[in-house]
Amino acid sequence: MRDISYPPIIWSAKTAFRLLGQRFQLSGTEHVPREGGVLLAYNHVGYLDFIYGGLAANPSGRLVRFMAKKEIFDNAVGGPVMRSMHHIEVDRGEGLASFNTAIDYLRAGEAVGIFPEATISRSFEVKEIKTGAVRIAAAAGVPLLPVALWGTQRMFTKDHPRDFSRGKTIAIRVGAPLQPTGADPVAETAELHAAMASLLDETIREYPADEQPPGSWWLPARLGGSAPTPEEALRLDAEEKRARAERRAAKRAEG
């Protein structure tokens, strides 16, 4: 693929990272092959995950084509930028097109990024994940790499004000490749979930302790933080979904 905008956007992002005084903990990036199709499956803790997630493949010289929700592509500014970087539009009401596009990209030798949780985890634990990641990797015949992101939620996530103050650490950890066959997508998805959860725990353990003291809102409750438990997060997600549906219904009634 011809990339005109992606390299300068990466350069601009790295400049912003330096201006923000951010430190990076990168590990396992050697698992990202330098060529050939590869699917990277990320946990989802903040709105900026796709910006930082691409760094997982940067040491291998790869550009990641992220699968992102249609609403971003509908934006007058975000849409053209996303298309220029050859990211993949995902319409949650009709997912077959994006599924096939991802497979085509992978078969063409691209690196594709997916967030199998679909939405941000309010608990900052790995939520239930969809089978799409293993089915795409199996259909394309490519390795599936679990990736853990940590620290991005401290800047911009659900239910909390944005915080772009300087000096935050961003951790990105890539796990060993999985090789889904598609024979049992449910079992292979459970394997991916376990790998992502284990990787996230390792990442949190190695994160600077002085940046996540006990009680931190961005730390999972079971690890001493004040984030919602997974059960509480599910309730909040349901409330958000219900409120969104009510707004849509009210808007239709007004129209």
WOQUIZI-V424653 format. One record per helix or strand of 3 or more residues. SS is the DSSP state (A for helix, B for strand). FROM is the first residue (numbers start at 1). TO is the last residue. If there is no record, write none. Layout:
ss: (SS & SS)
from: (FROM & FROM)
to: (TO & TO)
//
This chain:
ss: (A & B & A & B & A & A & B & A & A & B & A & B & A & B & A & B & A & A & A & A)
from: (5 & 23 & 29 & 38 & 49 & 55 & 64 & 70 & 78 & 88 & 96 & 111 & 132 & 143 & 152 & 169 & 185 & 209 & 221 & 230)
to: (19 & 27 & 31 & 42 & 53 & 58 & 69 & 74 & 84 & 91 & 107 & 114 & 140 & 150 & 154 & 178 & 206 & 211 & 223 & 254)
//
